[in-house]
Each structure stands twice: as C-alpha cells, then as structure tokens.
Amino acid sequence: MMESQVAAAERQRIDDLMRPIATLREADLDREIGARAMLVTPLAHCLVVARDHGATALDTPTARMHGSMPAPLQGLYANLIGERDPLAARAHQEWRPHVATIEEHVARLKAQVRNPDLLVGWLRRNAESGGAVLAVVPARAWLSRACLFAFAADAIPERDVFALFYAAQRLAVALELRGKPYIGDLLEMRFTARELDVLRAGLRGTSDEDIASGLGLSVDAIRYYFKKFKHRVPAQIGHLKPRDLSRILHHLGKL
C-alpha cells in the first residue's frame, strides 16, 4: 500500500494538516484545502470530488467538490464531466495515482477514450491556469470515495506522490465527517456479542425467520433487536432499514 511508503513522521504531519478540515468554517474550506495540500507538495491548484458509495443504502447526492481550483474550471467539471470522468475511473480501478503532464494525459485520452474533447479542453484550461502536471489520486473514506486532482507547475517527485496519496485519504475522511456528522456517533457505538451476531446476519440479507433459526432465537427477538438498533442510531439515519444500517456499520469497520 502506498501509505507504507510514507514515513511515520510524515504521516503524522499530514494527519495534523488534514484533520482540522472536518470542522473548518465553510467559507474557509476551499482556501484551506488548497493551502494544506500545498504543504504536502507545491501545487498550482487542486480539486477534491467525493461521492457516496452505492452500497451504503444512502441516497447518492450530487458529488461534493472542494478545493482551490478556479471556479469556472470547477463548474465545468461539475456540470459537464463529473461521473463520466475516465481519469477518476481509471485511478479508482487501479487504485494508484496517475501522474503525467497535461499533454501526456491528453494523448492517452485521445487514444483510449471515445469523445474526449470536453475533458481534453478542461485539462488544457487547467494548464493555462498554471497546472502543467496533473496527479489523479484515488481516495476513500468510510462511506464515500473521492478523487484528488492535484495540478502542479512542475514534475512531482515520487516521494511527494506517495504523500499526496496518503493526504488524499485523510482529506476524504475529514470531508466525510463534515458531510455526515453522525459517523462519529456510529463509530462510538458498542454492541454485545449477541447484537453483533444479529447485525452480521442482517448484513447477509437473510429474512428474520432465517436469522432467528440460525441464531437459535425467536423471530420476535430478532425484530426486537432490529427495532432497538433503529432507536440507538443517530436520528439522521433512523429511517433506514436494519439491514441497510448493517451495511453502513460494515463500511465503518464495526462488523
């Protein structure tokens, strides 16, 4: 994993840089993301695009976008590229950063992507804004995945690419805590061994009857547990079905 390529002291420094993103004022967010990313490696500007996982049972909202990218370029990406972005898709599929000059990215897109003109135009406009080199860095939080577009004026050293990869993960987590403050409450929840058994069985999607039979409990007991879970979780997600809650807790590493 690329995080292992980053020294412990550097990981701690990046943690300290990115953690406050979770509680910054909204008015300061984009500026601070850009400034903190610059302390990882010199950048012209950056953009973080985050979306919920499809398997969390949450409504998938419009992608959340933050960073120091000029507003017209950020708006172009949001309105015309977004989910169709092959750069982000490739980074996530291969789970590694893709670093190249803008023209190298353009050449690959023209060779491998049908109708790349819109994305090519966006890349070249970023180059005109000082970003001659682009690192496309995949990132994941608990319930969302993200992509960091880091534009630099010059080549990015390999050690800084590793650091950007680590920083992108911490940034994704911090942004998710802003957007889903109930995550902290879920992470603090504690369960008995029996409750964990019921939740894990719910994660498999079996019926109440099957769960009861497998655990040696009554159907009423299983339904009681599920009702109890719904009353314990934060109100923002209290409307979700118990099996959906199980999936969220699984993504959080609780099951």
C-alpha positions as CSV (number, residue, x, y, z in Angstrom):
1,M,0.0,0.0,0.0
2,M,1.3,3.4,-0.8
3,E,0.8,4.7,2.7
4,S,3.6,2.4,3.8
5,Q,5.9,4.4,1.5
6,V,5.4,7.5,3.7
7,A,7.5,7.8,6.9
8,A,5.6,7.8,10.2
9,A,6.6,11.3,10.9
10,E,5.3,12.5,7.5
11,R,2.1,10.6,8.1
12,Q,1.7,12.4,11.4
13,R,2.3,15.8,9.8
14,I,-0.3,15.1,7.1
15,D,-2.8,13.9,9.7
16,D,-2.3,17.2,11.6
17,L,-2.7,19.1,8.4
18,M,-5.9,17.4,7.2
19,R,-7.8,16.7,10.5
20,P,-9.0,20.3,11.0
21,I,-10.7,20.2,7.6
22,A,-13.6,18.4,9.4
23,T,-14.5,21.4,11.5
24,L,-13.4,24.5,9.5
25,R,-16.0,27.2,8.6
26,E,-17.5,26.6,5.2
27,A,-16.3,30.0,4.0
28,D,-12.7,28.9,4.7
29,L,-12.8,25.4,3.4
30,D,-11.7,25.7,-0.2
31,R,-8.8,28.1,0.6
32,E,-7.7,25.9,3.5
33,I,-7.7,22.7,1.4
34,G,-5.6,24.4,-1.2
35,A,-3.2,25.8,1.4
36,R,-2.8,22.5,3.2
37,A,-2.4,20.5,0.0
38,M,0.4,22.9,-0.9
39,L,2.2,22.0,2.3
40,V,2.3,18.4,1.1
41,T,3.8,19.3,-2.3
42,P,3.8,22.5,-4.3
43,L,0.6,22.8,-6.3
44,A,-0.9,25.3,-8.7
45,H,-4.4,24.3,-7.5
46,C,-6.4,21.2,-6.6
47,L,-9.9,19.8,-6.6
48,V,-11.4,17.0,-4.5
49,V,-14.5,15.2,-5.8
50,A,-16.3,12.9,-3.4
51,R,-19.4,10.7,-3.8
52,D,-21.2,8.2,-1.6
53,H,-20.6,4.5,-2.1
54,G,-23.5,2.9,-3.9
55,A,-23.7,0.1,-1.4
56,T,-24.4,2.1,1.7
57,A,-28.1,2.5,1.2
58,L,-27.8,6.2,1.4
59,D,-29.3,8.5,-1.2
60,T,-26.5,9.4,-3.5
61,P,-26.3,13.2,-3.7
62,T,-24.6,15.4,-6.2
63,A,-20.8,15.0,-5.9
64,R,-19.2,17.2,-3.2
65,M,-16.5,19.3,-4.7
66,H,-13.9,21.4,-2.8
67,G,-10.5,22.9,-3.4
68,S,-8.5,25.8,-4.8
69,M,-9.3,25.1,-8.5
70,P,-10.6,28.3,-10.2
71,A,-14.4,28.5,-10.0
72,P,-15.0,28.3,-13.8
73,L,-12.9,25.2,-14.1
74,Q,-14.6,23.6,-11.1
75,G,-18.0,24.5,-12.5
76,L,-17.1,23.0,-15.9
77,Y,-16.1,19.7,-14.3
78,A,-19.2,19.6,-12.1
79,N,-21.7,20.4,-14.9
80,L,-20.2,18.6,-17.9
81,I,-17.8,15.9,-16.9
82,G,-18.5,14.6,-13.4
83,E,-19.4,10.9,-13.3
84,R,-18.2,10.4,-16.9
85,D,-14.6,11.2,-16.0
86,P,-12.4,8.4,-17.2
87,L,-9.4,9.8,-15.3
88,A,-11.0,9.3,-11.9
89,A,-12.5,5.9,-13.0
90,R,-9.1,4.6,-14.0
91,A,-7.4,5.8,-10.8
92,H,-10.1,4.0,-8.7
93,Q,-10.0,0.8,-10.8
94,E,-6.2,0.6,-10.5
95,W,-6.1,2.1,-7.0
96,R,-3.0,4.2,-7.7
97,P,-2.2,7.8,-8.6
98,H,-1.7,8.6,-12.3
99,V,0.8,11.4,-12.7
100,A,1.6,12.9,-16.1
101,T,1.9,16.2,-17.9
102,I,-1.3,17.6,-19.3
103,E,-0.3,16.7,-22.8
104,E,0.6,13.1,-21.8
105,H,-2.9,12.8,-20.2
106,V,-4.4,14.3,-23.4
107,A,-2.5,11.8,-25.6
108,R,-3.7,8.8,-23.6
109,L,-7.3,10.1,-23.6
110,K,-7.4,10.6,-27.3
111,A,-6.0,7.1,-27.9
112,Q,-8.3,5.3,-25.4
113,V,-11.5,7.3,-24.8
114,R,-14.4,8.0,-27.2
115,N,-15.3,11.6,-27.5
116,P,-12.6,13.0,-25.2
117,D,-12.8,16.6,-26.4
118,L,-14.6,18.1,-23.4
119,L,-12.2,16.6,-20.9
120,V,-9.2,17.5,-23.0
121,G,-10.5,21.1,-23.1
122,W,-10.8,21.1,-19.3
123,L,-7.3,19.7,-18.9
124,R,-5.8,22.3,-21.2
125,R,-7.6,25.2,-19.5
126,N,-6.1,23.9,-16.2
127,A,-2.7,24.0,-17.8
128,E,-3.3,27.6,-18.8
129,S,-4.0,28.3,-15.1
130,G,-0.6,27.1,-14.1
131,G,-1.2,23.3,-13.8
132,A,1.1,21.7,-16.4
133,V,1.3,18.4,-14.5
134,L,-1.7,16.5,-13.1
135,A,-1.7,13.8,-10.4
136,V,-5.1,12.0,-10.3
137,V,-5.2,10.4,-6.9
138,P,-7.9,8.0,-5.7
139,A,-9.2,8.2,-2.1
140,R,-11.7,6.5,0.1
141,A,-13.4,7.5,3.3
142,W,-15.8,5.2,5.2
143,L,-19.0,5.8,3.2
144,S,-17.7,7.6,0.2
145,R,-14.9,7.6,-2.4
146,A,-13.1,10.6,-3.7
147,C,-10.6,11.7,-6.2
148,L,-8.0,14.4,-5.7
149,F,-6.9,16.3,-8.8
150,A,-3.6,17.9,-7.9
151,F,-2.3,20.3,-10.6
152,A,1.4,21.4,-10.3
153,A,3.5,23.7,-12.4
154,D,6.4,21.2,-12.4
155,A,7.1,17.5,-12.1
156,I,6.0,16.0,-8.8
157,P,8.7,13.9,-7.1
158,E,7.8,10.2,-6.4
159,R,8.0,10.7,-2.6
160,D,5.5,13.6,-2.9
161,V,3.2,11.4,-4.9
162,F,3.2,8.9,-2.1
163,A,2.5,11.7,0.4
164,L,-0.4,13.0,-1.8
165,F,-1.9,9.6,-1.8
166,Y,-1.8,9.4,2.0
167,A,-3.1,13.0,2.2
168,A,-6.0,12.3,-0.1
169,Q,-7.2,9.5,2.1
170,R,-7.1,11.7,5.2
171,L,-8.7,14.6,3.3
172,A,-11.6,12.3,2.2
173,V,-12.2,11.2,5.8
174,A,-12.2,14.8,7.0
175,L,-14.7,15.9,4.3
176,E,-16.9,13.0,5.1
177,L,-17.0,13.9,8.7
178,R,-18.2,17.4,7.7
179,G,-20.9,16.0,5.4
180,K,-22.0,13.2,7.7
181,P,-21.5,14.2,11.4
182,Y,-23.4,11.1,12.6
183,I,-20.4,9.0,11.6
184,G,-18.6,9.9,14.8
185,D,-21.6,8.7,16.8
186,L,-21.7,5.4,14.9
187,L,-18.0,4.8,15.4
188,E,-18.5,5.2,19.2
189,M,-21.4,2.6,19.4
190,R,-20.7,-0.5,21.3
191,F,-22.5,-3.9,20.8
192,T,-22.9,-7.1,22.8
193,A,-21.7,-10.3,21.2
194,R,-25.4,-11.3,20.5
195,E,-26.1,-7.9,18.9
196,L,-23.1,-8.3,16.6
197,D,-24.4,-11.7,15.6
198,V,-27.8,-10.3,14.6
199,L,-26.2,-7.4,12.7
200,R,-23.9,-9.6,10.8
201,A,-26.7,-11.9,9.9
202,G,-28.6,-8.9,8.7
203,L,-25.7,-7.9,6.6
204,R,-26.1,-11.2,4.7
205,G,-29.6,-10.1,3.8
206,T,-31.4,-13.2,5.2
207,S,-35.0,-13.0,6.4
208,D,-36.0,-12.5,10.1
209,E,-37.0,-16.2,10.2
210,D,-33.7,-17.4,8.8
211,I,-31.7,-15.2,11.2
212,A,-33.8,-16.5,14.1
213,S,-33.3,-20.1,13.1
214,G,-29.5,-19.7,12.6
215,L,-29.0,-18.0,16.0
216,G,-31.4,-20.1,18.0
217,L,-33.7,-17.1,18.8
218,S,-37.3,-16.3,18.2
219,V,-38.4,-14.2,15.3
220,D,-39.8,-11.7,17.9
221,A,-36.4,-11.5,19.5
222,I,-34.7,-10.7,16.1
223,R,-37.3,-8.0,15.4
224,Y,-36.8,-6.6,18.9
225,Y,-33.0,-6.3,18.2
226,F,-33.6,-4.6,14.9
227,K,-36.1,-2.1,16.5
228,K,-33.6,-1.4,19.2
229,F,-30.8,-0.7,16.7
230,K,-33.1,1.8,14.9
231,H,-33.7,3.7,18.2
232,R,-30.0,3.8,19.0
233,V,-28.6,5.2,15.8
234,P,-28.5,8.9,15.1
235,A,-31.8,10.5,14.0
236,Q,-30.4,11.4,10.6
237,I,-30.3,7.8,9.5
238,G,-33.1,6.4,11.8
239,H,-35.3,5.9,8.8
240,L,-33.1,3.3,7.2
241,K,-33.9,-0.4,7.3
242,P,-31.9,-2.5,9.8
243,R,-30.1,-4.4,7.0
244,D,-29.1,-1.1,5.5
245,L,-27.8,0.0,8.8
246,S,-25.8,-3.2,9.0
247,R,-24.2,-2.3,5.7
248,I,-23.2,1.1,6.9
249,L,-21.8,-0.3,10.1
250,H,-19.8,-2.8,8.0
251,H,-18.4,0.0,5.9
252,L,-17.3,1.7,9.2
253,G,-15.5,-1.4,10.3
254,K,-17.9,-2.1,13.1
255,L,-18.9,-5.6,11.9
